[in-house]
């Protein structure tokens, strides 16, 4: 990763073993990137992140300049929706399929032969900067970890099958702290001064099939969270999440890479500000992950809770679903072994579909436990385990308020109950909400969240809370019609990015989108009607009264305000009295 001089933007890098200099034991960039605002091509599909020619040092910390996007790698152009607004008109086109992610060669295997088991990773915590290890607060989902180790572990969980809405067939396996940085095949994250010239922030050593290594460069002010980095600091969790994307086989993405960084894919070839926005994955990251490892199959086992004893040599009860009749149980044991009898693995454990009992091996350490099925290339989600600790108490939901919300969302829902501390996720129907971004733990007895839109109908959906102690029993959240008709849209518009508009009203209504750059309205049956310079007929609202339009934006003059309104009307055969008008949404073109 590198930062162009005078900018708050960064770029990323993958370096190849194939480019090892004969005179040195080091790796070098397949093609180094210079501090330029022009996209440069790399034959490896990746480049290094650059910064000022002189690395930033903590004692020379200066406030970061305003985030700006600087292209640092070749771009993959993808088909965009035509949404060109000029001074007097807006044009919207229907969406077309697009692919923004790119792939490196190879993937991380789960076998017992050849390159063997490659989903593991470890952290060699040799960071010299104090700010990289200033966070000493423990987190329930990451036992035994703090500082830089905790930030790296959290970065890896972003890619796991239980940490996003559209689960994929992939999970990282945390193997604790390493005693050295290892070689380029060690699956280790560490800090170095080597190959860090020209303002490089971090790089990944590839190819990946037989192992990888991530190196973060010393000389920068690294922030270990959990909050936002201070001005001038670089976010460990966000940068490592990006580099782990390379380690699992992804190249750079062009999805949402612009503007204020709010919708940037984690695999963007741009780093905006500190890089903390890369902590959570976007749709294009997940699409790329699925392209390599596939969607989550029905037979993939899932761990939902632990019981029994947590001590070495005693019996642990693992709870979940889709357990096979016999399975390997894998514990964190600080091992880097890929084949043979791997320490920390108990082989061939008999299991019922939703539970198994296993003796915790002596090598097991604080970290995670997984179910591993090499013959089917399946690995469960990693579940945190505090070796020697007490079994965590499962959460209990005692109440939900309100019991029903508008189908479009926008309200706050409160869960009351117990044992909510350290909650890992809240499931609302098919949607997974994550802490900080999806829900807030107000206390051990209170969680609040903004519900997602209704999943296609007014039918109630189950709500559960998951912690290290397991999942709660479900309560139901209902949905009702959004009234009056409501339109939601972006806070501002940016050329080269997509704008999504969502609306909610009565089910089965025809929808018309009205757009203008003038904002003039007239009165229509007591409501303001936008005098549109363009309109388009859209599909009927669904059974929950919802509709949406997503349109990439291009050709809009800077500073222009774009006004949009939705009108709905009943199917043919009714009169104008059935027309409903939404609020008028306005967004200014900023980039």
C-alpha positions as CSV (number, residue, x, y, z in Angstrom):
1,X,0.0,0.0,0.0
2,X,1.3,3.4,-0.8
3,X,0.1,7.0,-0.4
4,X,0.6,9.5,-3.2
5,X,2.2,12.7,-1.9
6,X,-0.2,15.4,-0.9
7,X,-3.2,13.1,-0.9
8,X,-5.2,11.1,1.6
9,X,-5.6,8.2,-0.8
10,X,-3.6,5.0,-0.8
11,X,-3.0,2.0,-3.1
12,X,-2.4,-1.7,-2.5
13,X,0.0,-4.4,-3.4
14,X,0.7,-8.0,-4.2
15,X,4.3,-9.1,-4.8
16,X,5.3,-12.4,-6.4
17,X,7.9,-15.0,-5.5
18,X,8.5,-15.3,-9.2
19,X,10.3,-12.0,-9.0
20,X,12.9,-13.0,-6.4
21,X,16.2,-11.2,-7.1
22,X,19.1,-13.6,-7.6
23,X,21.4,-11.6,-5.3
24,X,18.9,-11.4,-2.4
25,X,16.5,-13.6,-0.4
26,X,13.8,-11.0,-0.7
27,X,10.8,-10.6,-2.9
28,X,10.3,-7.6,-5.1
29,X,7.4,-6.0,-6.8
30,X,6.4,-7.5,-10.1
31,X,6.0,-4.0,-11.3
32,X,6.5,-1.1,-8.9
33,X,4.0,1.7,-8.9
34,X,5.0,5.3,-8.9
35,X,3.2,8.1,-7.1
36,X,0.9,9.0,-10.0
37,X,-2.7,9.9,-10.5
38,X,-2.9,7.9,-13.7
39,X,-4.0,4.2,-13.6
40,X,-0.9,2.0,-14.1
41,X,-1.0,-1.5,-15.4
42,X,0.5,-4.4,-13.4
43,X,0.9,-7.8,-15.1
44,X,0.1,-9.4,-11.7
45,X,-3.2,-7.7,-11.4
46,X,-2.1,-5.9,-8.2
47,X,0.2,-3.1,-7.3
48,X,1.8,-1.7,-4.1
49,X,0.2,1.1,-2.1
50,X,2.3,4.2,-2.3
51,X,2.7,7.3,-0.1
52,X,5.1,10.1,0.3
53,X,8.7,9.4,-0.6
54,X,9.6,9.7,3.1
55,X,7.6,7.4,5.4
56,X,5.3,9.0,8.0
57,X,6.7,8.7,11.6
58,X,4.6,9.1,14.8
59,X,6.6,12.0,16.0
60,X,5.9,13.8,12.8
61,X,2.2,13.1,12.7
62,X,0.2,15.8,10.9
63,X,-3.6,15.9,10.3
64,X,-4.6,13.9,7.3
65,X,-5.7,15.9,4.3
66,X,-9.3,15.5,3.1
67,X,-9.8,12.0,1.7
68,X,-9.5,11.9,-2.1
69,X,-9.5,9.0,-4.5
70,X,-6.4,8.3,-6.5
71,X,-6.3,5.5,-9.0
72,X,-3.3,3.2,-8.5
73,X,-3.9,0.2,-10.6
74,X,-5.3,-0.8,-13.9
75,X,-9.1,-0.4,-13.9
76,X,-11.6,-3.0,-14.9
77,X,-14.3,-1.1,-16.7
78,X,-17.7,-2.5,-16.2
79,X,-21.1,-1.8,-17.7
80,X,-22.9,1.0,-16.0
81,X,-26.5,2.2,-15.8
82,X,-27.0,5.2,-17.9
83,X,-28.0,8.0,-15.5
84,X,-26.8,11.2,-17.1
85,X,-28.2,14.4,-15.8
86,X,-27.6,17.7,-17.5
87,X,-28.8,21.2,-16.6
88,X,-32.4,20.5,-17.5
89,X,-32.8,16.7,-17.7
90,X,-32.1,13.4,-16.0
91,X,-32.0,10.1,-17.9
92,X,-32.2,6.8,-16.0
93,X,-31.7,3.4,-17.7
94,X,-32.5,-0.1,-16.5
95,X,-29.6,-2.0,-14.7
96,X,-27.4,-4.4,-16.6
97,X,-25.2,-7.2,-15.2
98,X,-21.8,-6.0,-14.2
99,X,-18.6,-7.5,-12.7
100,X,-16.2,-5.3,-10.9
101,X,-14.0,-7.7,-8.9
102,X,-10.9,-9.4,-10.4
103,X,-9.2,-12.7,-9.5
104,X,-5.7,-13.7,-8.9
105,X,-4.7,-17.3,-9.7
106,X,-5.2,-20.0,-7.2
107,X,-7.3,-20.6,-4.0
108,X,-6.7,-21.8,-0.4
109,X,-7.3,-25.6,-0.1
110,X,-8.8,-27.8,2.6
111,X,-7.2,-31.1,1.7
112,X,-4.8,-33.4,3.5
113,X,-2.4,-34.0,0.6
114,X,-0.6,-31.7,-1.8
115,X,-0.5,-28.2,-0.4
116,X,-2.9,-29.4,2.3
117,X,-4.8,-27.2,4.7
118,X,-4.3,-23.5,3.8
119,X,-7.2,-21.7,5.6
120,X,-5.2,-21.0,8.7
121,X,-3.4,-17.7,9.6
122,X,-1.4,-16.4,12.5
123,X,0.0,-13.1,13.6
124,X,3.7,-12.3,14.5
125,X,3.2,-9.2,16.6
126,X,6.5,-7.5,16.1
127,X,5.0,-4.0,15.4
128,X,7.2,-1.3,16.9
129,X,4.7,1.6,16.9
130,X,3.0,2.0,20.3
131,X,-0.3,2.8,18.6
132,X,-0.4,-0.6,17.0
133,X,-0.9,-2.2,20.4
134,X,-2.5,0.4,22.6
135,X,-5.9,-1.3,22.8
136,X,-5.9,-3.7,25.8
137,X,-9.6,-4.1,26.0
138,X,-10.8,-7.7,25.7
139,X,-13.6,-8.6,23.3
140,X,-15.8,-11.7,24.0
141,X,-15.6,-13.0,20.4
142,X,-11.8,-12.9,20.3
143,X,-10.5,-14.6,23.5
144,X,-6.9,-14.0,24.5
145,X,-6.3,-11.3,21.8
146,X,-5.7,-7.6,22.0
147,X,-3.9,-4.8,20.2
148,X,-2.7,-5.6,16.7
149,X,-3.5,-9.3,17.0
150,X,-7.1,-8.5,17.8
151,X,-7.3,-6.1,14.9
152,X,-5.9,-8.7,12.5
153,X,-8.2,-11.4,13.8
154,X,-11.3,-9.1,13.4
155,X,-10.1,-8.4,9.8
156,X,-10.2,-12.1,9.0
157,X,-13.7,-12.7,10.4
158,X,-15.1,-10.2,7.9
159,X,-14.6,-12.9,5.2
160,X,-16.2,-15.7,7.2
161,X,-19.4,-17.5,6.3
162,X,-21.3,-16.3,9.4
163,X,-20.3,-12.6,9.1
164,X,-22.3,-11.4,6.1
165,X,-25.8,-11.8,4.7
166,X,-24.9,-13.9,1.7
167,X,-22.8,-16.6,3.2
168,X,-20.1,-18.2,1.1
169,X,-18.2,-21.4,1.3
170,X,-15.2,-19.8,3.0
171,X,-13.8,-19.3,6.5
172,X,-10.4,-18.3,7.9
173,X,-8.9,-20.3,10.8
174,X,-7.1,-18.2,13.5
175,X,-4.1,-20.1,14.8
176,X,-2.9,-17.6,17.4
177,X,0.4,-15.7,17.6
178,X,3.5,-16.9,15.8
179,X,7.1,-16.8,17.1
180,X,8.5,-15.4,13.9
181,X,7.4,-13.9,10.6
182,X,8.2,-17.1,8.8
183,X,8.7,-17.3,5.0
184,X,6.5,-16.4,2.1
185,X,4.4,-19.6,2.6
186,X,3.7,-19.3,6.3
187,X,0.3,-17.7,6.2
188,X,1.6,-15.1,8.7
189,X,0.8,-11.4,9.2
190,X,3.8,-9.4,10.5
191,X,5.5,-6.0,10.3
192,X,8.8,-5.3,8.5
193,X,11.1,-2.6,7.1
194,X,12.0,-4.8,4.1
195,X,10.7,-3.8,0.7
196,X,9.0,-0.8,2.2
197,X,10.7,2.0,0.2
198,X,8.8,4.7,-1.5
199,X,6.1,5.0,1.1
200,X,4.8,1.4,0.9
201,X,2.3,0.6,3.6
202,X,1.7,-3.2,3.1
203,X,2.0,-6.0,0.6
204,X,1.0,-9.7,0.2
205,X,3.4,-12.4,-1.1
206,X,1.9,-14.6,-3.7
207,X,1.1,-17.1,-5.4
208,X,-1.3,-18.3,-2.7
209,X,-2.0,-22.0,-3.3
210,X,1.0,-23.2,-1.2
211,X,0.8,-20.4,1.3
212,X,1.1,-16.6,1.5
213,X,2.4,-13.9,3.8
214,X,1.3,-10.3,4.6
215,X,3.8,-7.7,5.5
216,X,2.8,-4.4,7.1
217,X,5.5,-1.7,6.9
218,X,7.0,-0.1,9.9
219,X,7.4,3.7,9.9
220,X,3.7,4.5,9.9
221,X,1.3,5.3,12.7
222,X,-0.8,2.1,12.8
223,X,-4.1,2.3,14.7
224,X,-5.4,-0.9,16.3
225,X,-9.0,0.3,17.0
226,X,-11.6,-0.5,18.0
227,X,-12.7,3.1,17.2
228,X,-11.8,5.3,14.3
229,X,-8.1,6.1,13.8
230,X,-6.8,9.5,14.7
231,X,-5.8,11.9,11.8
232,X,-2.7,10.6,10.1
233,X,-3.1,7.0,11.4
234,X,-3.6,3.9,9.3
235,X,-6.2,1.3,10.3
236,X,-4.8,-2.1,10.8
237,X,-8.1,-3.9,10.6
238,X,-9.1,-2.3,7.3
239,X,-5.7,-2.8,5.6
240,X,-5.4,-6.4,6.8
241,X,-9.0,-7.1,5.6
242,X,-7.9,-5.9,2.1
243,X,-4.6,-7.9,2.1
244,X,-6.4,-11.0,3.3
245,X,-8.7,-10.6,0.2
246,X,-5.5,-10.9,-1.9
247,X,-4.4,-13.9,0.2
248,X,-7.6,-15.8,-0.5
249,X,-7.4,-15.1,-4.3
250,X,-9.0,-11.7,-5.0
251,X,-7.5,-8.9,-7.1
252,X,-8.8,-5.4,-7.1
253,X,-12.3,-4.2,-7.5
254,X,-13.7,-1.1,-9.1
255,X,-17.1,-1.2,-7.3
256,X,-18.1,2.1,-5.6
257,X,-14.5,3.2,-5.6
258,X,-15.0,7.0,-5.4
259,X,-16.4,9.9,-3.6
260,X,-16.6,9.8,0.2
261,X,-15.6,6.1,0.4
262,X,-18.9,5.0,2.1
263,X,-19.7,2.3,-0.4
264,X,-16.1,1.3,-1.4
265,X,-15.6,-2.4,-1.9
266,X,-12.9,-3.7,0.5
267,X,-10.9,-4.8,-2.6
268,X,-10.9,-1.3,-4.1
269,X,-7.6,-0.3,-5.7
270,X,-8.0,2.9,-3.7
271,X,-7.6,3.5,0.1
272,X,-9.5,6.5,1.4
273,X,-8.5,8.2,4.6
274,X,-7.3,5.7,7.2
275,X,-8.8,2.6,5.5
276,X,-11.2,1.9,8.2
277,X,-14.0,1.7,5.7
278,X,-12.5,-1.6,4.4
279,X,-13.4,-3.3,7.7
280,X,-16.8,-4.5,6.3
281,X,-17.3,-6.2,3.0
282,X,-19.5,-4.9,0.1
283,X,-21.5,-6.8,-2.4
284,X,-18.7,-7.0,-5.0
285,X,-16.3,-8.4,-2.4
286,X,-18.8,-11.2,-1.7
287,X,-19.4,-11.8,-5.4
288,X,-15.7,-12.3,-5.9
289,X,-15.4,-14.6,-2.9
290,X,-18.3,-16.7,-4.3
291,X,-16.6,-16.8,-7.7
292,X,-13.6,-18.6,-6.1
293,X,-15.1,-20.7,-3.3
294,X,-18.8,-20.9,-4.3
295,X,-22.0,-20.2,-2.4
296,X,-22.5,-21.7,1.0
297,X,-23.7,-25.2,0.4
298,X,-26.6,-26.8,2.5
299,X,-24.2,-29.4,3.9
300,X,-21.8,-26.9,5.3
301,X,-21.8,-27.4,9.1
302,X,-22.4,-24.4,11.4
303,X,-21.4,-24.0,15.0
304,X,-23.9,-21.9,17.0
305,X,-22.8,-22.5,20.6
306,X,-20.6,-24.4,23.1
307,X,-21.3,-26.2,26.4
308,X,-19.7,-28.6,28.8
309,X,-16.1,-27.9,29.9
310,X,-13.7,-25.4,28.3
311,X,-10.5,-27.0,29.8
312,X,-7.9,-29.1,28.1
313,X,-8.5,-32.8,28.6
314,X,-12.2,-32.4,29.4
315,X,-15.3,-32.8,27.3
316,X,-16.6,-29.9,25.2
317,X,-20.1,-29.9,23.8
318,X,-20.3,-28.3,20.3
319,X,-23.8,-27.2,19.2
320,X,-25.0,-26.3,15.8
321,X,-26.6,-27.7,12.6
322,X,-25.7,-29.8,9.6
323,X,-23.2,-31.9,11.4
324,X,-22.1,-35.0,9.6
325,X,-22.0,-38.5,11.2
326,X,-18.3,-38.1,11.8
327,X,-16.2,-35.0,11.6
328,X,-12.7,-33.6,12.4
329,X,-12.8,-31.0,15.2
330,X,-10.0,-28.4,14.8
331,X,-8.8,-26.1,17.6
332,X,-6.5,-23.1,17.6
333,X,-3.1,-24.6,18.7
334,X,-0.5,-22.1,17.2
335,X,0.4,-24.6,14.5
336,X,1.5,-23.9,10.9
337,X,1.3,-27.6,9.8
338,X,-0.6,-28.2,6.5
339,X,-0.6,-32.0,6.1
340,X,-0.2,-35.2,8.2
341,X,-1.5,-35.4,11.8
342,X,-2.0,-31.7,12.5
343,X,-1.8,-30.8,16.2
344,X,-5.0,-29.4,17.7
345,X,-7.2,-31.6,15.5
346,X,-9.3,-34.5,16.9
347,X,-10.1,-36.7,14.0
348,X,-13.3,-38.7,13.2
349,X,-15.5,-37.5,16.1
350,X,-19.0,-39.1,16.1
351,X,-21.7,-36.5,15.8
352,X,-25.5,-36.1,15.8
353,X,-26.9,-33.5,13.3
354,X,-27.0,-30.7,15.9
355,X,-24.4,-31.7,18.6
356,X,-21.2,-33.5,19.3
357,X,-18.9,-34.2,22.3
358,X,-15.2,-33.9,22.0
359,X,-12.2,-34.1,24.4
360,X,-10.3,-30.8,24.1
361,X,-6.7,-31.7,23.2
362,X,-3.7,-30.6,25.3
363,X,-2.4,-28.4,22.5
364,X,-5.6,-26.3,22.2
365,X,-5.2,-22.6,23.0
366,X,-7.5,-19.6,23.2
367,X,-8.9,-18.9,19.7
368,X,-11.5,-20.8,17.8
369,X,-12.9,-24.3,17.2
370,X,-14.1,-25.5,13.7
371,X,-15.5,-28.6,12.1
372,X,-13.4,-29.8,9.2
373,X,-14.5,-32.3,6.5
374,X,-11.6,-32.6,4.1
375,X,-13.3,-35.2,1.8
376,X,-16.1,-32.8,1.1
377,X,-13.9,-29.6,1.1
378,X,-16.1,-28.2,3.9
379,X,-15.1,-26.1,6.9
380,X,-17.6,-24.7,9.5
381,X,-17.6,-21.2,10.7
382,X,-14.9,-20.7,13.4
383,X,-16.4,-20.3,16.8
384,X,-14.6,-18.5,19.7
385,X,-13.4,-20.6,22.6
386,X,-11.8,-19.4,25.8
387,X,-9.7,-22.4,26.9
388,X,-9.9,-22.8,30.7
389,X,-12.8,-20.4,31.0
390,X,-16.4,-21.0,32.0
391,X,-19.0,-21.9,29.4
392,X,-20.7,-18.7,28.3
393,X,-24.4,-18.1,29.1
394,X,-26.7,-18.2,26.0
395,X,-28.5,-14.9,25.4
396,X,-32.2,-14.6,26.2
397,X,-34.6,-12.2,24.4
398,X,-37.4,-11.2,26.8
399,X,-39.2,-8.7,24.5
400,X,-39.1,-6.7,21.3
401,X,-40.5,-3.2,20.7
402,X,-42.2,-2.2,18.5
403,X,-43.5,-5.6,17.4
404,X,-44.1,-4.3,13.8
405,X,-42.3,-1.7,11.7
406,X,-42.9,-0.1,8.3
407,X,-41.8,-2.3,5.5
408,X,-39.3,0.2,4.2
409,X,-37.6,0.4,7.5
410,X,-36.2,3.5,9.1
411,X,-37.4,2.8,12.7
412,X,-35.4,1.7,15.7
413,X,-36.2,-1.7,17.3
414,X,-35.2,-2.5,20.9
415,X,-34.6,-6.0,22.2
416,X,-34.7,-6.5,26.0
417,X,-33.4,-9.6,27.7
418,X,-30.1,-10.8,29.2
419,X,-26.5,-12.0,28.4
420,X,-26.3,-9.6,25.4
421,X,-22.7,-8.5,26.2
422,X,-20.3,-9.6,23.4
423,X,-23.1,-10.3,20.9
424,X,-21.7,-11.4,17.6
425,X,-24.7,-10.9,15.4
426,X,-28.4,-10.3,15.2
427,X,-30.4,-12.3,12.7
428,X,-33.5,-10.6,11.3
429,X,-35.1,-13.0,8.9
430,X,-32.6,-13.6,6.1
431,X,-30.4,-10.6,7.1
432,X,-27.4,-10.7,9.4
433,X,-26.6,-7.6,11.3
434,X,-23.1,-7.1,12.8
435,X,-22.1,-5.1,15.9
436,X,-21.4,-1.4,15.3
437,X,-22.7,-1.3,11.8
438,X,-26.0,-3.2,12.1
439,X,-26.8,-3.1,15.8
440,X,-25.7,-1.5,19.1
441,X,-25.3,-3.2,22.5
442,X,-26.7,-0.6,24.9
443,X,-26.2,-2.9,27.9
444,X,-26.2,-6.5,28.9
445,X,-30.0,-6.4,28.8
446,X,-30.6,-4.1,25.8
447,X,-29.8,-4.2,22.0
448,X,-31.1,-1.7,19.5
449,X,-31.0,-2.0,15.7
450,X,-32.5,-0.5,12.5
451,X,-34.5,-3.3,10.9
452,X,-33.8,-4.2,7.2
453,X,-36.7,-3.7,4.7
454,X,-39.3,-6.4,4.6
455,X,-38.1,-9.5,2.6
456,X,-40.9,-9.4,0.0
457,X,-44.1,-9.6,2.1
458,X,-45.7,-8.4,5.3
459,X,-45.1,-11.8,6.9
460,X,-43.3,-11.6,10.3
461,X,-39.7,-12.7,10.4
462,X,-37.7,-14.4,13.2
463,X,-35.2,-12.4,15.2
464,X,-32.4,-14.0,17.2
465,X,-29.2,-12.9,19.0
466,X,-26.0,-14.9,18.8
467,X,-23.1,-14.7,21.3
468,X,-20.2,-17.0,22.2
469,X,-22.7,-18.8,24.4
470,X,-25.0,-19.7,21.5
471,X,-28.1,-18.3,19.9
472,X,-31.3,-17.1,21.6
473,X,-34.7,-18.4,21.0
474,X,-36.5,-16.4,18.4
475,X,-39.0,-13.6,18.6
476,X,-41.0,-12.3,15.7
477,X,-40.9,-8.9,14.1
478,X,-43.8,-7.9,11.9
479,X,-44.0,-5.5,8.9
480,X,-46.8,-3.2,8.0
481,X,-47.5,-0.9,5.0
482,X,-45.2,2.2,4.7
483,X,-47.6,5.1,4.9
484,X,-47.5,7.7,3.5
485,X,-45.5,6.8,0.4
486,X,-41.9,7.3,1.3
487,X,-38.8,7.7,-1.0
488,X,-35.2,7.3,0.3
489,X,-32.1,8.1,-1.8
490,X,-28.5,9.1,-1.5
491,X,-27.3,12.1,0.5
492,X,-25.4,13.3,-2.6
493,X,-24.4,12.1,-6.1
494,X,-21.0,11.3,-7.5
495,X,-20.1,10.7,-11.1
496,X,-18.7,7.2,-11.6
497,X,-20.7,5.7,-8.7
498,X,-24.2,4.2,-8.4
499,X,-27.2,5.9,-6.8
500,X,-29.9,3.7,-5.3
501,X,-33.5,4.9,-4.6
502,X,-35.9,2.9,-2.6
503,X,-39.6,3.6,-1.9
504,X,-42.4,2.0,0.1
505,X,-46.2,2.3,-0.1
506,X,-49.1,0.1,-1.0
507,X,-48.5,-3.3,-2.5
508,X,-49.1,-3.9,-6.2
509,X,-49.0,-0.3,-7.3
510,X,-47.6,0.9,-10.6
511,X,-44.6,3.3,-10.0
512,X,-43.5,6.3,-11.9
513,X,-40.1,8.0,-11.3
514,X,-40.1,11.7,-11.9
515,X,-36.7,13.6,-12.2
516,X,-35.7,17.2,-12.6
517,X,-32.8,19.5,-12.0
518,X,-35.2,22.5,-11.3
519,X,-37.2,21.4,-8.3
520,X,-40.4,23.2,-9.3
521,X,-43.7,21.7,-8.0
522,X,-47.4,22.3,-8.4
523,X,-50.2,21.3,-6.1
524,X,-51.9,18.0,-6.9
525,X,-54.8,17.0,-4.6
526,X,-53.1,18.7,-1.7
527,X,-49.6,17.3,-2.3
528,X,-46.6,18.8,-4.2
529,X,-46.1,17.3,-7.7
530,X,-42.6,17.6,-9.2
531,X,-42.6,19.3,-12.6
532,X,-40.3,16.6,-14.2
533,X,-38.2,17.0,-17.2
534,X,-38.0,13.2,-17.4
535,X,-40.1,10.3,-16.1
536,X,-40.0,6.5,-16.4
537,X,-42.5,3.8,-15.7
538,X,-41.2,1.2,-13.2
539,X,-42.4,-2.2,-12.1
540,X,-45.2,-2.6,-9.6
541,X,-44.3,-2.5,-5.9
542,X,-43.9,-6.0,-4.4
543,X,-46.1,-7.7,-1.9
544,X,-44.6,-5.6,0.9
545,X,-45.2,-2.4,-1.1
546,X,-41.5,-1.9,-1.9
547,X,-39.7,-0.9,-5.0
548,X,-36.1,0.2,-5.9
549,X,-33.9,1.5,-8.7
550,X,-30.1,1.5,-8.8
551,X,-28.4,3.5,-11.4
552,X,-24.7,4.3,-11.9
553,X,-24.2,8.0,-12.5
554,X,-22.2,9.8,-15.2
555,X,-22.0,13.1,-16.9
556,X,-23.6,15.2,-14.2
557,X,-22.3,18.8,-13.9
558,X,-20.8,19.5,-10.5
559,X,-23.0,21.5,-8.1
560,X,-26.3,20.6,-9.8
561,X,-29.2,19.5,-7.6
562,X,-31.1,16.5,-8.8
563,X,-34.8,16.2,-7.7
564,X,-36.6,12.8,-7.7
565,X,-40.1,11.9,-6.8
566,X,-42.1,8.6,-7.0
567,X,-45.8,8.5,-8.0
568,X,-47.8,5.3,-7.6
569,X,-51.2,4.4,-8.9
570,X,-53.5,1.4,-8.7
571,X,-53.6,-1.0,-11.7
572,X,-55.6,0.1,-14.8
573,X,-59.3,0.6,-14.3
574,X,-59.1,3.1,-11.4
575,X,-59.3,6.9,-11.4
576,X,-56.8,9.5,-10.6
577,X,-57.9,9.5,-7.0
578,X,-55.8,6.5,-6.4
579,X,-52.5,8.4,-7.2
580,X,-50.1,8.7,-4.3
581,X,-47.0,11.0,-4.3
582,X,-43.9,10.6,-2.3
583,X,-41.7,13.2,-0.8
584,X,-39.4,15.0,-3.2
585,X,-35.8,13.8,-2.7
586,X,-32.9,16.2,-3.6
587,X,-29.2,15.3,-3.9
588,X,-26.4,17.6,-5.0
589,X,-23.7,16.4,-7.4
590,X,-20.4,16.7,-5.5
591,X,-18.0,14.8,-7.6
